[in-house]
């Protein structure tokens, strides 16, 4: 489909730029919070709270944005969200207190809800049997941004904790301007669906998952996956700095390493693995190896062993694109935006509860058992793998 080549480039580049913009602030946001609180334990709680606020906004707005894209098309929704993300980072760069940061995180959760539309865009232009590979490539673009972002943020953070926010705002602006020029619409008017608040509200969107029997179990796996994943956003930076004495630059490098490995898994390994053994087997494989890697991160006695755990945990990248592919194959073309909104709402519910949970766990165990958050995340992810295997047994690939 040659007419979509510019669109594919935009989706990949925008995914890269948006995630890089968010990754840039990862090494410095806890430091900025620490400036305002003056306590490492309190910083852990507030960092978890801010991630939860971000996720709460996604819970509310993801199904609305997904349904709006089903009604008005993908292009306007993606462009407006990209511009809003740039404005959000500028706002946070100016933050004089924790309240201002909280508002910035809420705005960021709203604007980043456009990721649901990006996934729907790919479903519009990709044949069902090729979606695992397509989502793997999007995941690789996300990971590419996750590689570059923390590294750049770690370097820029040496100039001050606010500098990375300004750079992130500039990258968001570039993504908006790029899309304004090259992005075509992917959803024809005759395939659009009327907007309805009964479907667009978070609880209405979740009804879609219950209306398709195979989706229910996969949605639970999706929730658990997101819940476990937030151990990185809530704990990783503070944990590595506290336990191993890593600097901002070293934390950024560690996150970048995880991203590089995730790129290799999603862009290079997912496609051949799915072709050989199928989506479900690859999904379960990724969840189980991710659990093993998280356990290694918590057990690691030294920074070198912690790095080894990063290598294993990155194999988690097998799970997300295959899970997304399985879910998209069980709804109609008109429901792709609603499905992605529902998926994001599921992830957002986890994103509200998980950072608070891991933040409080870290605050309560940092001086006695600092790796506890990672042990719990490993157990949670293993439960997702077992459930994924059970769902696969009950509902075989069609």
N, C-alpha and C positions, 0 to 999 in steps of 0.2 A: 504494500500500500504506500506508494511513493509520496502521496500527498500528506502523509502523516509523519514523514521523516523529520521535518522541523519540530513537530510537536513532541516526538520522542526525545529529540535533543533537549527541548525545553524542560520536559519532565525530569530528565536525568540531571541537567545542569541546575535546575531550580531546587530539586531535592538535595543536591550536593551543597549549593549555596545556603539554603535554609538551615540544613543540619550543621554546616560549618559555622554559621552565625550563632546557632545555639551552643555548639561545642566550644566556641571561643570563650564563652562566659563561664563554662563549667569549672575551670580551675580557680576562678577569681570570685565567683558569687559567694561561696562559703567564707572566703577571706573578707569580703565586704560586709557580710552578715556579722562576722566575728568583730569587725571594727565597731559595729553598733552595739553588740551584746557584751563583749569583753570576756566571754566564757566559751570554752570549747564544747562543753556539754550543751549549753544553751544554744550555741550555733548549730549543733546537730539537730536540736528540736525545731528551731526556726527554719533551717534548710529543708527539713522534711515537711514542715507546714507550708512553705512556699511551693514546693513541688506538688503538694496536695491541692493548693489553690489553683495552680495551673491545670491540674487534671480535672478539678471540679468544673472549671469553665469549659473544658473539652466535653465533659459529660453533658452539659446543658446544650452547647452549641454545635457539636459534631453532627447530630441527626438533623438539626435545622439546616446546616450548611449542605449536608448531603442531599436533603430533600429539595433545597433551593437549586442545587445543581441538576437534579432530575427534572426540575420545572423550567429553569431558564438557561441551562447549558453549563458546561464545565468552565469555559473560558472566563466569564466575568467573575465567577466565584474565586477562582484561583488568583486572578490578578488583584482583586480587592484585598484578599488575604495577604498576598505578598507585600503590598504596600503598607498594610497595617502592621505587619511584623517589623518592618524597618522603623516605623514610628515608635513601636514598643521599645526597641533597644535604645533609641534616643532618649526616651522617657526614663529608662532605668539608669542611663549614664548620668542623668541629672539628679538622681535620687538623693535627698538629704537625710532620709531616715528610713526605718523599717516599713512604715506605712506606705511610703512612696514605692519601695521595692515590691510590696504586696500588690499594689495596683498594677505595677508593671508585669508581674507574673500572671495576674488575671487577664490582662490584655493579651499577653503572649499565648495563653491557653486558648483564647478565642480565635486569634489569627492563625495559629498553627493547626486549627481544626481543618484547614484546607487540605491536609494530607489525605483526608477521606476522599476528597474530590480527585486527587492525583491517582489514587488507586482505582477509583471508578473510571477515570479517563483511560487507564491502561486496560481495564476490562472492556471498554467500548471498542478498542482497536485491536484486541488480541483474541485469537481463537482459544476456546476453553482449554484444549490440550497443551497449549503453549504458555499458559499463565504462570505456572511455577517458575519457569525460566524468566519470564518478564518481571515477575515480582522479585525474583532473585536479583535481577539487574537493578531494580529500584532500590532494593535493600543494599546492594553494593554501592550505589550512589549515596545513600544515607551514610553508610559506613565510611565512604571516602570523605564526606564532610566531617564525620566524627573523628577521622584520622587527622585531617588538617586543622580542624577547629581547636581542639585542646592544645595541640603543639603551638599554634599561633597564639592562642590565649595565654599559654604558659610564658612565651617570650614577651608578649605585650604586657602581661601582668607585672613584669619587672619594672615597667615604666609607670605603673599605678593601676589599681584594681578597676578604674573606670575606663581606661583606654580601650580594652577589648570590646566594651559595649558600643563605643562609637564606631569601631571598625565593623562590628556586626550589623549596625544600622546601615552602614554604607553598602555592605554585601546584600542586605535585604532590598535596598533600593535598586541595585544592579539587577537582581532577579526580576523585580517588577518591570523595569524598563525593557529587559530582554524579552519577557513574555508579551509585553505590549506590542512588540514588533513581529514576533515569529509564531505566536501560538494560535492555531486554528481551532475551531470548535469540533468536538468529537461526537456530540450527541445530536443526531438529526431531529428536527422539530416534530416529525411524525412519531418519534419514539419517546417523546417526553411525557412526563406524568404530572397531572395537576397537583399543585401544592396543597397539603392538608395538615393542619395542626395535629390531628389525631395520629398522623404518622411521623410528624417532625418533632414532637416532644420526645424527650429521652425514653420515657416509658412506652410510648406508642411505637417508637422505633424498635424497641426490644421485642415487641410482639412478633416482628418478622422472624426473629430467631426461633420463636416457639411454633410458628406456623409451618416450619419445615422440620420434620422429625430428625433428620441427620444433622441439622444445624445446632440443635440444642446441646448435644454433647461436645461438639467442636467449640461452641461458644464458651462453655465452662473451661475447656482447655485454654482457650484464648485468654480468659480472665486470669487463670492461674499463671500463665506465662507472663502476662503484664505485671501481675503482683510481684512475682519473684524478680523480674527485671529491674524494678525500682530500687533494689538494694544498691545498684550502682549510683543512681542519682542522689540517693539519700545518705549513703555511707562512704562510698569509695574514696572520695577526696580526703575527708577527715580521717578515715581509718588509715590510709597509706601514710599520711603525714604524721599521725600519732604513733603508729606501731613501728614504722620503718624509718621515720625521720625524713621522708621524701620532701623535696622542695616543690614549689609550684611547677617548675619546669619538668621535674621528674614525674610528677603526677600526670601532667599533660602528655608526657612521652608514654607512660603506661597506658593511658586511655587510647592514645594513637595506635599503639601496638595492637590492642584489642580490636580496633577498627580495621587495621590492615588485614588481620587474620580473618575478620568477618567478611571483608571484601572477597578474599580468596574463596571462602566457603560458598558465599551466595552467588558470586558471579561466575565461578569456575566449576565448583563441585556439585551444586544443587541439580543442574540440568542433567548431567550424566547419571547421577545417583537416582533421580526420579525415573529416568528412562529404563534403568536396570531393575529397580525393585518397587517403584510406585510411590505416590505421594505419602500415603499413610506410614509406610515403613520408615521413610526418610524423616518424617516428622517425629516419630517416636524415638528414633536414633538420636536426633539432635537434642531432644528434651533430656534424655538420659545422660548424654555426654555433658550437656550444660550443667546438670546437677552435680556430676563428678567434679567439674571444674570449679563450681562455687564452693564445694566442700574443701578443695585444695586451697582456695584463696583464704578461707578461714583458718585452716590448719597451718599455713605456711609460717615457719619459724623465722625466716629471713626474707629480705627483699627479693633474692634470687629465686627462692621457692614460690614467692608470690607471682613473679613473672611466669614461672612454669604453669601456675594455675590459670593465668590469663590465656595461655596457648590452648589449654583444654577447654576452658569455658567458651572460647570463641566458636567451638563446634556447635554451640547452641544455634548458630546461624542457619543450620539445616531446617529448623522447625518453622520459622515464621513464614517464608514464602510458600512452603507446602501447605501449611494450615490455611493461608489466605486462598490458595488455589482450590483446595477442597471446598471451601465455603462458597466461592463465587460460582462454582459449577452447579450449585443447587438453588440458584435463584434466576429469575428472568433478567433480560437486558434492562428492562424498565426499573428493576429493583436494585441495580448495582450501587447507585448512590446511597439509597436507603440502607443497604447492607453495610456499606463501609461506615456510614454514620452510626449504625447500631454497633458495629465492631469497635469503633472508637469510643462509644459510650461505655461498652463493656471494659475496655482498657482504662477509661477515665474513672470508672468506679474503683477499679484496682488502684489507679493512680492517686485517688483521694485517700484510700485507707492504707495502702502500702507504705508510702513515705513516712506517714505519721507512725505507723507500726514500727518500721525499721529505725526511724529517728529516735523513738523512745527506747527501743531495745538497745540501740547503741549508747544512748545517754546513760542507761542503767547498768550497762555491762562493760563500758570502755576501760575501767580500771581493773576489772576482775577477769572478764572473758571477752576481749575485744572482737574476736572472730564470731561471736554468737549470731550476729545478723546474717553472715554468710552461711552458717550451718542451717539456720532456719530456712533461708532461701533455697538451699540445696534440697532440703526435705520437701518443700512446697513444689519445686520443679519436678522432682521425682514422682510426686503424686500426679502431676500433669501428664507425665510420660505413661504412667500406668493407666490413667483414664483414657488417653489417646489410643493406647493399644486396645482397651476394652471397646471403645467406640468403633474402632476399625474392625473389630471382630463382629460387632453387632450389625454394622452397616458397611458392607464390603464396597470397594470402588465399583462404580457402574461404568 
